[in-house]
Amino acid sequence: MLSWAMPRRARIRVAILAFQGLALSIPCQAVADPLNLPVEEHRLANQLEVVLAPDDSVPDVSIVVRYAVGSADDPDGLEGLAHLVEHLEFGGSAHAARGDHTRWLEQAGGSNFIGQTHLDFTIYSETVPPEALDLALWLESDRMGFLEPRLDETAERHEQTIISHEYREHVLDTPFARLPVFVTDEVFPAWHPYHAPTDGLAAIDRLRLRDVKAFLRTWYSPANARLVLAGHFDPEAALALVTRYFGALPSNDVPKRAHLPTSWPIGDVVLDVNGDVPHEFVEAAWLTPALRQPGDRELDLAARLLAGPDGILVHDLVASGLAVSVRARQASCALASEFFVSAQVGDGQSAETVGRHIEAALAKLAAGVDEAQVARARKWWTDVRLLGIETSYGRARRLAEVEDFTDPWDLAAYNRIDAAAVADAVRRFLVPQERVAAIVYPARSRPRVVHREKRLP
């Protein structure tokens, strides 16, 4: 049994966590779907991918534009650039002044105005009544093809300030918000694009308008985008609108990304973190298979078996009073993933004891899983997926991210997973010798074992 108090190798980080044109001749093809919801794929001459999922039983139509670029593509020293571009892109374009995009669609009855930067992609979306689809597509095409003429230093500095405030609010002033960053930076080495900058504010302050324009020209191309329509619309008329507004936009080939290893040794790493928190807190992370790779879906189910309402850790930790709450999740990404287990330690209990219970629960899963439990986990996952795609927006978001259109809602793949596959994934990937564990101690207390300490600025 490994010791959470005396690891063989410990990198110690002590930090203050504030508690504070024309369509190609590719035929429309309905993809086999257990829900009988048609999904059509098209590609314009400029290589824009178009996905149509019509359903007249819903009252609205959702549009999601996904660019295959995210914060993992930030150049070294310019971390936060993808996020800044997203803010500027969301704000308006050459023919829609700042705020007009959202204001015009709101006046037409729209909602779900979202711009989000992820590690691997960036999305923009809206949900509108069917009669406003023409307006929404025109606005999205203007955003795709005509942002740069509107850009100036004033707009860039304005959004830079907003992002800095967001970073302070959501990271610096939020309890435990920096903890996943500490853990992830131990899982992913400095050369990996998922490794985060130590000082996010300093990185944001370095960004300049020339960087924004270069990023736009490099990545914001129809050839690097997918446009999804889901909901109440006529597919033939919608494709004609898409071709009209997007088909003439110029396109360029995006750079080829470097081929990176998918795994590397992490070792037995324990972080002691001091913070202004009322209770001790434990979080552990493992390097796991990338999104949709063998083992990824199996670990989704393992997370449910660990921390679902009838999960092992709920029984062993929460029901016994050792922890107030537990959580487990497989955070799936395109290059590699992380499996997290976290627990808030109960009053008068020991973080090291909680850690040992986590190790024991994983060993129990690795030794074998009951098929009935896996069946319940599969049903729960199916229910969550079905609930998520009840709305046009949920369907559009799902189709913006999926790769395999023969199983667009990703249901069949989960239903094929059995108990042996889940146990095998736990044995292979969630091993104590290759994980990062962080223990957060209240700032007024000291770890029972004092390690070499390093205080972040």
C-alpha positions in Angstrom: 0.0 0.0 0.0 1.4 3.4 -1.0 1.5 6.1 1.6 -0.1 9.4 0.9 1.9 10.9 3.7 5.4 9.7 2.7 5.5 9.2 -1.1 8.6 7.7 -2.7 8.9 10.8 -4.8 7.1 14.1 -3.9 7.1 17.4 -5.8 5.8 19.7 -3.3 3.9 22.9 -4.1 2.6 25.1 -1.4 0.2 27.7 -2.6 -2.4 30.1 -1.2 -5.8 29.1 -2.5 -8.0 32.1 -2.0 -11.3 31.3 -0.5 -12.4 34.0 -2.4 -19.7 28.7 -52.5 -21.3 25.7 -54.1 -21.9 22.4 -52.4 -19.9 19.5 -53.7 -21.6 16.5 -55.2 -21.5 14.6 -51.9 -25.0 13.1 -51.5 -27.1 13.7 -48.4 -27.1 10.5 -46.5 -29.2 9.7 -43.5 -27.0 8.0 -40.9 -28.4 5.0 -39.0 -29.6 6.2 -35.7 -31.4 4.2 -32.9 -33.5 7.3 -32.2 -34.5 7.6 -35.9 -33.3 11.2 -36.0 -31.8 11.9 -39.4 -28.3 13.3 -39.6 -26.9 14.5 -43.0 -23.3 15.4 -43.8 -22.3 17.8 -46.6 -19.1 19.6 -47.5 -18.9 22.9 -49.4 -16.3 23.6 -52.1 -14.2 25.6 -49.5 -14.2 22.5 -47.3 -16.6 23.8 -44.7 -18.3 20.8 -43.1 -22.0 21.1 -42.8 -24.1 18.8 -40.6 -27.9 18.9 -40.7 -30.2 17.2 -38.2 -33.8 18.2 -39.0 -36.7 17.5 -36.6 -40.0 19.3 -37.0 -41.2 18.0 -33.6 -39.1 20.7 -31.8 -40.1 24.4 -32.1 -36.7 26.0 -32.8 -33.4 25.5 -34.6 -29.9 25.7 -33.1 -26.8 26.6 -34.9 -23.3 25.6 -33.6 -20.1 26.5 -35.4 -17.1 24.6 -34.1 -13.5 25.5 -35.0 -10.9 22.8 -34.5 -8.7 25.1 -32.5 -8.5 25.7 -28.8 -6.3 26.8 -25.9 -3.9 23.9 -26.6 -3.0 25.7 -29.8 -1.8 28.8 -28.0 1.8 29.6 -29.0 4.4 29.4 -26.3 4.4 32.6 -24.3 1.0 33.6 -25.7 -1.2 31.5 -23.5 -4.8 32.8 -23.5 -4.7 33.8 -27.2 -7.4 31.4 -28.3 -9.6 32.7 -25.5 -9.0 36.3 -26.5 -9.9 35.6 -30.1 -13.1 33.9 -29.0 -14.1 37.0 -27.1 -13.4 39.2 -30.1 -15.2 36.9 -32.4 -18.2 36.7 -30.2 -18.4 40.5 -29.9 -19.2 41.3 -33.5 -17.9 41.5 -37.0 -17.4 43.9 -39.9 -21.1 44.3 -40.6 -22.4 43.8 -37.0 -21.1 46.3 -34.4 -20.2 45.1 -30.9 -23.3 43.6 -29.3 -25.4 43.7 -32.5 -25.1 39.9 -33.1 -26.8 39.0 -29.8 -29.1 42.0 -29.8 -30.6 41.3 -33.3 -31.1 37.6 -32.5 -32.6 38.4 -29.1 -35.1 40.7 -30.8 -35.9 37.7 -33.2 -36.6 35.5 -30.2 -33.2 33.8 -30.0 -31.3 32.4 -27.0 -28.2 30.2 -26.1 -25.8 32.8 -27.3 -22.6 31.1 -26.4 -18.9 31.4 -27.2 -16.6 28.9 -25.4 -12.9 28.0 -25.7 -11.9 24.5 -24.9 -8.5 22.8 -25.0 -9.2 21.3 -28.4 -11.9 23.4 -30.0 -13.9 26.7 -29.9 -17.6 26.9 -30.4 -20.2 29.7 -31.1 -23.9 29.0 -30.9 -27.5 30.4 -30.9 -31.0 29.0 -30.9 -33.6 30.8 -32.9 -37.1 30.5 -34.2 -37.2 28.9 -37.7 -38.0 32.2 -39.3 -34.8 33.7 -37.9 -32.5 31.1 -39.4 -31.6 33.3 -42.4 -30.4 36.1 -40.0 -28.5 33.7 -37.8 -26.6 32.1 -40.6 -25.7 35.5 -42.1 -24.4 36.7 -38.8 -22.3 33.5 -38.3 -20.9 33.8 -41.8 -20.0 37.4 -41.2 -18.2 36.3 -38.0 -16.3 33.6 -39.8 -15.2 35.7 -42.8 -15.2 39.4 -41.7 -14.0 39.8 -38.2 -10.5 41.2 -38.9 -11.7 44.5 -40.5 -13.4 45.4 -37.2 -10.4 44.7 -35.0 -8.5 47.5 -33.4 -6.4 48.1 -30.3 -9.3 49.4 -28.4 -11.4 46.3 -28.9 -8.5 44.1 -28.2 -7.6 45.9 -24.9 -11.3 45.9 -23.8 -11.6 42.1 -24.2 -8.2 41.6 -22.6 -9.4 43.4 -19.5 -12.6 41.3 -19.4 -10.6 38.1 -19.6 -8.3 39.3 -16.8 -11.3 39.9 -14.6 -12.7 36.5 -15.5 -9.4 34.9 -14.5 -9.4 36.7 -11.2 -13.0 35.8 -10.5 -13.0 32.2 -11.6 -9.5 31.1 -10.7 -7.8 33.4 -8.2 -10.8 34.3 -6.1 -12.6 30.9 -6.2 -12.0 28.1 -3.6 -10.0 25.2 -5.0 -10.1 26.6 -8.6 -6.3 26.4 -8.9 -6.1 22.9 -7.6 -6.9 21.2 -10.9 -4.3 23.4 -12.6 -1.6 22.3 -10.1 -2.6 18.6 -10.6 -2.8 18.8 -14.4 0.5 20.5 -14.7 2.1 17.5 -12.9 0.2 15.0 -15.2 1.2 16.9 -18.4 4.9 17.9 -18.8 5.9 21.4 -19.7 6.3 20.4 -23.4 2.7 19.3 -23.7 0.0 21.8 -25.0 -2.3 20.8 -22.1 0.3 22.2 -19.6 -1.0 25.5 -18.2 1.0 28.7 -17.5 1.8 29.3 -13.9 0.7 32.9 -14.0 -2.3 33.2 -16.3 -2.6 37.0 -15.8 0.9 37.6 -17.0 0.3 35.5 -20.1 -2.9 37.5 -20.9 -1.1 40.8 -20.6 1.5 39.8 -23.2 -1.1 39.4 -26.0 -1.2 42.0 -28.8 -3.5 42.7 -31.7 -0.9 41.3 -34.2 -1.1 38.0 -32.4 -4.9 38.0 -32.7 -4.8 38.6 -36.4 -2.2 36.0 -37.0 -4.2 33.4 -35.0 -7.3 34.3 -37.0 -5.6 33.9 -40.3 -4.1 30.6 -39.3 -7.1 28.8 -37.7 -10.4 30.5 -38.5 -10.9 29.0 -41.9 -13.9 27.2 -43.4 -11.6 24.2 -43.8 -11.1 24.1 -40.1 -14.8 24.5 -39.2 -18.0 22.5 -38.8 -21.4 24.1 -39.0 -24.3 22.2 -37.4 -28.0 22.9 -37.7 -30.4 20.9 -35.5 -34.1 21.3 -35.0 -37.0 22.7 -37.0 -35.9 23.5 -40.6 -36.1 22.3 -44.1 -32.8 20.6 -45.0 -32.8 21.6 -48.7 -33.6 25.3 -48.0 -31.1 25.4 -45.1 -28.3 24.0 -47.2 -29.1 26.6 -49.9 -28.8 29.3 -47.2 -25.5 27.9 -45.9 -24.1 27.7 -49.4 -25.2 31.3 -50.1 -23.6 32.8 -47.0 -20.6 30.5 -46.4 -19.8 29.1 -49.8 -17.8 32.0 -51.1 -15.7 32.5 -48.0 -12.0 32.0 -48.7 -10.3 29.0 -47.1 -6.8 28.0 -46.2 -5.1 24.8 -45.0 -4.4 24.9 -41.3 -1.0 23.9 -40.0 -0.4 20.2 -39.2 0.1 19.7 -35.5 3.1 17.9 -34.1 2.6 14.2 -33.4 2.9 13.8 -29.6 3.2 10.8 -27.3 0.0 9.6 -25.8 1.5 8.4 -22.6 4.6 9.0 -20.4 5.7 8.1 -16.9 4.3 10.2 -14.1 5.4 8.4 -11.0 4.1 8.6 -7.5 3.6 12.4 -7.0 2.1 14.0 -3.9 1.4 17.7 -3.6 0.9 19.4 -0.3 -1.2 22.5 -0.8 -1.9 25.1 1.8 -5.0 27.2 1.3 -7.6 29.3 3.0 -10.1 26.5 3.2 -12.1 25.1 6.1 -11.5 21.4 5.6 -8.8 19.2 4.1 -9.5 18.2 0.6 -8.0 15.3 -1.5 -7.7 15.1 -5.3 -6.0 12.5 -7.4 -5.5 12.3 -11.2 -4.2 9.7 -13.6 -3.2 10.0 -17.3 -5.8 8.1 -19.3 -6.6 7.4 -22.9 -7.7 10.2 -25.2 -11.3 10.8 -26.2 -12.9 7.8 -27.8 -9.8 5.7 -27.6 -9.9 2.2 -26.0 -10.4 2.7 -22.3 -11.9 6.2 -22.4 -15.6 5.2 -22.3 -14.9 2.4 -19.9 -13.5 4.9 -17.5 -16.6 7.0 -17.8 -18.5 4.0 -16.4 -15.8 3.4 -13.8 -16.3 6.9 -12.5 -20.0 6.2 -12.0 -19.2 3.0 -10.2 -16.9 4.9 -7.8 -19.0 8.0 -7.1 -22.5 7.4 -8.3 -25.3 7.4 -5.6 -24.6 3.7 -4.9 -20.8 4.0 -5.7 -18.0 2.3 -3.7 -16.6 5.6 -2.5 -20.0 6.9 -1.4 -20.4 3.8 0.7 -16.9 3.7 2.0 -16.3 7.4 2.6 -19.5 9.4 2.7 -21.7 6.9 4.5 -19.0 6.3 7.1 -18.3 10.0 7.7 -14.8 10.0 6.5 -15.7 12.4 3.7 -18.4 14.9 3.2 -18.6 14.4 -0.6 -16.8 12.5 -3.3 -16.5 12.9 -7.1 -15.0 10.9 -9.9 -14.9 11.8 -13.6 -13.0 11.0 -16.8 -12.0 14.3 -18.4 -11.7 13.3 -22.0 -9.7 15.4 -24.5 -8.4 14.8 -28.0 -4.7 14.3 -27.2 -4.9 12.6 -23.8 -7.3 12.5 -20.8 -7.3 12.7 -17.1 -9.2 10.6 -14.6 -10.0 12.6 -11.4 -11.2 11.4 -8.0 -11.7 14.1 -5.3 -13.1 14.1 -1.8 -13.8 16.7 0.9 -12.5 15.2 4.1 -14.9 15.0 7.0 -14.5 16.9 10.3 -11.8 15.3 12.4 -10.8 12.8 9.7 -7.5 12.4 7.9 -6.8 13.1 4.3 -4.3 10.2 4.3 -7.0 7.8 5.4 -9.3 9.1 2.7 -6.5 8.6 0.2 -6.0 5.0 1.2 -9.8 4.3 0.8 -9.6 5.7 -2.7 -6.7 3.3 -3.5 -8.7 0.4 -2.0 -11.8 1.2 -4.1 -9.7 1.3 -7.3 -8.2 -2.1 -6.3 -11.6 -3.5 -5.8 -12.8 -2.4 -9.2 -9.6 -3.7 -10.8 -10.2 -7.1 -9.3 -13.6 -7.4 -10.9 -16.9 -5.6 -11.5 -20.4 -6.9 -11.1 -22.2 -7.0 -14.5 -25.4 -5.7 -12.9 -23.6 -2.7 -11.6 -22.1 -2.0 -15.0 -25.5 -2.4 -16.6 -26.9 0.3 -14.2 -24.0 2.6 -15.1 -24.6 2.1 -18.8 -28.3 2.9 -18.3 -27.5 6.0 -16.4 -25.1 7.1 -19.1 -27.7 6.5 -21.8 -30.3 8.4 -19.8 -27.9 11.4 -19.4 -27.1 11.3 -23.2 -30.8 11.1 -24.1 -31.7 13.9 -21.8 -29.0 16.1 -23.3 -30.3 15.7 -26.8 -33.9 16.4 -26.1 -33.4 20.0 -27.2 -32.2 21.3 -30.6 -29.3 22.9 -28.8 -28.3 19.7 -27.1 -28.3 17.9 -30.4 -26.3 20.6 -32.2 -23.7 20.6 -29.5 -23.3 16.9 -29.6 -23.1 16.8 -33.4 -20.5 19.6 -33.3 -18.1 17.4 -31.3 -18.8 13.8 -32.5 -16.5 12.1 -34.9 -18.4 8.9 -35.7 -21.6 9.7 -37.5 -22.6 6.1 -37.7 -23.3 6.4 -33.9 -24.0 10.2 -33.6 -25.3 10.2 -30.1 -22.6 7.8 -28.9 -25.0 5.3 -27.4 -24.1 2.0 -29.1 -20.5 2.2 -28.1 -21.3 2.5 -24.4 -23.9 -0.3 -24.6 -21.2 -2.7 -25.9 -19.0 -2.2 -22.7 -19.1 -5.1 -20.3 -17.8 -5.6 -16.7 -14.6 -7.2 -17.8 -13.7 -4.2 -20.0 -14.3 -1.7 -17.1 -12.1 -3.7 -14.8 -9.4 -4.0 -17.4 -9.4 -0.2 -17.9 -9.1 0.4 -14.2 -6.2 -2.1 -13.9 -4.3 -0.6 -16.8 -4.7 3.1 -16.2 -5.6 3.8 -12.6 -2.6 2.5 -10.9 -1.2 4.0 -7.6 2.4 4.1 -8.9 1.4 6.5 -11.8 -0.8 9.2 -10.3 -0.7 12.7 -9.0 -2.3 13.2 -5.5 -2.9 16.6 -4.0 -3.8 17.2 -0.4 -5.1 20.6 0.5 -4.5 21.6 4.1 -6.1 24.6 5.8 -3.6 27.4 5.9 -3.6 27.5 9.7 -2.5 23.9 9.9 0.6 22.1 8.9 1.0 18.7 7.2 1.7 15.9 9.5 4.9 15.2 7.6 6.7 18.4 6.4 8.0 18.0 2.9 10.3 20.3 1.0 8.2 23.4 0.3 7.9 25.8 -2.5 5.7 28.9 -2.4 4.3 30.2 -5.6 4.3 34.0 -6.2 
